[in-house]
């Protein structure tokens, strides 16, 4: 039986599961993309393991990341979220979920889907990098800079270039598995 080799950051069980099943896997599912956009925004300034460990709590608290419900959240719901110990209780990040749901829906209306919008930046072709070391992975690129700028113009919050680069990895627009990784697309 061949030994499984993973990228060096996937050390804990939840990280390994995410790494093996989601990270770098091309997705065109708008619901999944919205979930990852929200989670990446909440991650800003924190570790990804913190977010992964709270992911189920986020799902429950945010109506399974249903952007059609989230866009209608009123102040009482936002106050409830800010008291929820199972998620990140950051007022700006919590408030941004409503703003991002509204912006997400506007993008869907303009492009037919969020997937059409975001994959359009790469002509619907996954970027498969050939990194040998984790230290080679960039925090951001010209592509993430461009997408971040465009999303900010469209009203999105917590979409800086570094957050967007992580989002692109999360939804598989960018495959940054190391060349030695068992999960690398060959």
Secondary structure, 3 states (H helix, E strand, C coil): CCCCCCCCCCCCHHHHHHHHHCCCCCCCCHHHHHHHHHHHHHHCCCCHHHHHHHHHHHHHHCHHHCHHHHCCCCHHHHHHHHCCCCCCCCHHHHHHHHHHHHHHHHHHHHHCCHHHHHHHCCCCCCEECCCCCHHHCCCCCHHHHHHHHHHHHCCCCCCCHHHHHHHHHHCCCEECCCCCCCCCCC
